[in-house]
Amino acid sequence: MKIRSIIFVLLVSILALTIFTVPQQAVEAGSVDSDASYKGDVCYQIITDRFFDGNSSNNNPSQSSGLYDASQSNWKLYWGGDWAGIQQKMTYLHDMGVTAIWISPPVDNINVAATYNGTANAGYHGYWARDFKTPEEHFGTWTDFQNLVNAAHANGIKVVIDWAPNHTSPADVNNSSFAENGALYNAGTFVASLNNDPNGYFHHNGGITNWDDRYQTQYLNLADLADFEQTNAYVNQYLQDSLDIWVGKNIDGIRMDAVKHMTYGWQRAFNDDILNNKDMFIFGEWYLGSYGDPLYDDNVRFADESGTAVLDFYLNRAIRDTFGSGQSMATLDNAINTTAADYKYPENLVTFIDNHDMSRFLSLNNDSTKLHQALTFLMTVRGTPCVYYGTEQYLHDDTSGGGDPYNRPMMNSFSQSSTAYQLINKLSTLKQSQPALQYGDHQQRWMNNDVYIYERQFYDDVVLVVINKSNSWQEISGLYTALPAGTYSDQLDGLLGGHNITVTGGSGGNNPIGTWWLGPNRAMVWSYNASEPSTPEVGSVAPTLTRAGNTVTVEGQGFGSLNGSSKVYFVNGGSQYQASVSSWGPNRIVVTVPSGVPAGLRQVKVVTSGGTSNLYDVMVLTNQQVPVTFQVNNAYTAWGEQIYLTGDAAELSAWSTATTSGNNPVFGGPLGPAITYSGFYPSWQVVTSMPCGTTVQFKFIKVSSTGVVTWESGSNHSYTTPACGSTTTPGYVTVNWQ
């Protein structure tokens, strides 16, 4: 239930209404919010091996002995952290305000060292899998894992597992005895390795040399790791079955590793299988190397349409540039504006300051004040904030610049008195109770090189944030806000030098704050919670990729209680389809997608006796999905032309040809650009997910750099997709350009 705790104090002056916001309580122990949406959550990323050793008996297991370093001098071996250790620190996490933990990949990793330059390397990080159906023995047993999940849930904390379906472990095509050579096991039974792969479970194309080339990033090896051919029928089913086992342990979310390095179509079909099992939040790692990354548009479209949200590397770069490297606050504002325009669901992005693949913030700039400012921004900007373990304890090691593996020290303290710990607690508490921080739009209200003042607003709920990263006082004049007239207390309780602010009456949501002086290196947050609205207001529908019979969660406010007037509809133009309700609360409704809803982009609305809500877009699939590779031969292109796929199914864009609108990729446009490479041209491939057992009509098109479309001539191509059952075999269709 949404908590309102605004105390109104009538002042002697006629002007006035003084408003004090009482801090809200975190999620009650024993309850876990919706698995589908993390908009009200605070995520905490844990490298399991480096957090806390809760059970020393699993430090050096017999099946993988010699990979543990008790001295913690070899940074690339196991140091002892495990699931029991995370469980033992659950109160610490809960009290900090953490509502979701993202833990290292939990699957069994290689049992022997991979030796590079004379140094032994182990899979302590979790990304060198050997058996996706077996838990990593250094982390614990199935019982230990289930105990961790149960303890987290008892503290109102969700569990997100890192999942890495792109690859197994390091391999060397010239040395079959190197480590385990990428070996894959199925619940303990050997299946294949890179040098023993008669059924084509792995790609054999060498390593990536051009990280901006679509073909290389998807079909070549990442860092010498044996690269799966996911559209192989066995690999596809194995990965689905393996993840189903872990989902069955009642986890709450999945972080997909290396999504840039797998095909969009296979991943959408994979997500469809997950979401048909459980409506959970899925987010992934699509690394962006710069603001102008050549594959940025591919990343945007993937985030919009695949069912996987992405980690916000674009904003991450801006946060580090601004607070870590001294760039102007305009860098932050530009990043927010750019991503708001480009992504369809910017509120679904997962935001972060640093992680396991980059130097920690304090290695970049060893200034805790700047870290506090960055945390304030992270916790109040759109998206789900994810804090890297130990940030609240100022954990960092600057050896060799602090990059991998020195960004993964052992957790050094569990103090609850640090400023960063308290800051996260206060802002998590606010986020959980303030719709403006969960769903609100972002508006810059005042800015210079060192000061950023911005507002988050969802209907009448408002949060105003002020950050001054300079060492000098700043005169603030001409500041307006949507906060109603009144006096507001700093939600940080002065932790970063904040103070009260008084707003006077204005018009049009622009109420003035008189000229005032902002102290150096200060940050403050002011909040207004409006009364519960009588008309429903939808802030989120999740997942945004779904199909008939699946569950989706609608969040917002003003939903009231379930009665004869309470309805949720999926809207298609002038037609609407009523969803069946599983649960109904004033701020959250769980429904089943109704049968008969046409596939494609549809809108969800809530109707109550108080009125009709705003509309929220979701993508409805035709039915169960199967990955299909479409190949066209003899498609010669002029310089700048690219090949796309379109057709009559919603999954084929319903004959759309528009690839861009302005500078942005079109949501639901034709599939592509198709991939070719040296020696394959003039053949091209697109891997997409398709409805099972369905006959579709399709054509390939050429799109010039100026948007001119050239269609194939002749009749449409026709293809019947594979039937889906207990096992699913991906499809493959080849045509000649007409």
Secondary structure, 3 states (H helix, E strand, C coil): CCCCCEEEEECCCCCCEEEEECCCCCCCCCCCCCCCCCCCCCEEEECHHHCCCCCHHHCCCHHHCCCECCCCCCCCCECCCCHHHHHHCHHHHHHHCCCEEEECCCEEECCCCEEECCEEECCCCCCCEEEEEEECCCCCCHHHHHHHHHHHHHCCCEEEEEECCCEEEECCCCCCCCCCCCCEEECCEEEEECCECCCCCECCCCECCCCCCHHHHHHCECCCEEEECCCCHHHHHHHHHHHHHHHCCCCCEEEECCHHHCCHHHHHHHHHHHHHHCCCEEEECCCCCCCCCCCHHHHHHHHHHCCCEEECHHHHHHHHHHHHCCCCCHHHHHHHHHHHHHCCCHHHCEEECCCCCCCCHHHHCCCHHHHHHHHHHHHHCCCEEEEECCHHHCCCCCHHHHCCCCCCCCCCCCCCCCHHHHHHHHHHHHHHHCHHHHHCEEEEEEECCCEEEEEEEECCEEEEEEEECCCCCEEECCEEECCCCEEECCCCCCCCCCCCEEECCCECCEEEECCEEECCCCEEEEEECCCCCCCCEEEEEECCEEECCCEEEEEEECCCCCCCCCEEEEEECCEEEECEEEEECCCEEEEECCCCCCCEEEEEEEEECCEECCCEEEEEECCCEEEEEEEEECCCCCCCCEEEEEECCHHHHHHCCCCEECCEECCCCCECCCECCCCCCCCEEEEEEEECCCEEEEEEEEECCCCCEEECCCCCEEEECCCCCCCCCCEEEEEECC
